[in-house]
Amino acid sequence: MFLKIVVNVLLTLTPYKKMKSVNMQTTSEHKHDQIGTRSEYGIPENVKKEINKLFDLRLKPKAILEALNNMTGIKAPSKRQLNNYLYDRRPEKFGRAAIYLGELEKWIFDRTTIPDDENEVFVFSYHVIEAEEPSFRLALSTKILLNIVCSTDILHIDATYKLIWQELPILVLGTTDKTCKFHLLCLGVSTNECQEDFQMIFDGLKEKVLSLFDHVMQAKVLVCDAAYSIRNAFIAVFGTTPVICMC
């Protein structure tokens, strides 16, 4: 097929003179033989497979390049090529880094039904605020974990930055038995660490234990840091001042 191409070339004579327009055309056959293919300019499929294997091992880009350079028959890509490939690869494997509030609401709604499987996670309490500065709080657990509440009056609660989601600390609530072994009761996530956030977890926990196991939760000991927000939330829900053990 013959393709007619008209190329408009702008020639600048001097910064103070007019631009001249020159029209050029050709009726020769238009081919892309010399342009090259994606495999020549990108990363070959066999190299991608090796990169994926190394990426699944959680290796850093520098370590991936070193490993590729030591492989026979593999031409390692440039650092820029590798970074670009991994940039596209991460969302495919781990999902998008950020989540929209509407997506979060749907995720919560899909998990509010109490499952038959006692080991399946569900959301037992949540609150989403759609405002100029949106915020949310949620708590999740399983029936088998919530059942532990029926045999304890000790609660441990803290926000840990060692475990984060969407750059927010995870609120961990649990208990200890007579051998001082820790048992997780539930996890929470909140955009804040105010009294209302901890109160939602305590209140949701108390309500869900009552509805599932017909047990009135009566916590007496609270293991936490010196935050008044946690202590005040405990008093608001359980109606009594706890014995506080600092952690």
CORRA-V32294 format. One record per helix or strand of 3 or more residues. SS is the DSSP state (helix for helix, strand for strand). FROM is the first residue (numbers start at 1). TO is the last residue. If there is no record, write none. Layout:
# CORRA-V32294
ss=SS from=FROM to=TO
ss=SS from=FROM to=TO
This chain:
# CORRA-V32294
ss=strand from=5 to=11
ss=strand from=20 to=26
ss=helix from=38 to=41
ss=helix from=45 to=56
ss=helix from=61 to=69
ss=helix from=79 to=94
ss=helix from=101 to=109
ss=strand from=122 to=129
ss=strand from=135 to=141
ss=helix from=143 to=151
ss=strand from=154 to=165
ss=strand from=168 to=176
ss=strand from=182 to=190
ss=helix from=195 to=213
ss=strand from=221 to=224
ss=helix from=228 to=238
ss=strand from=243 to=246
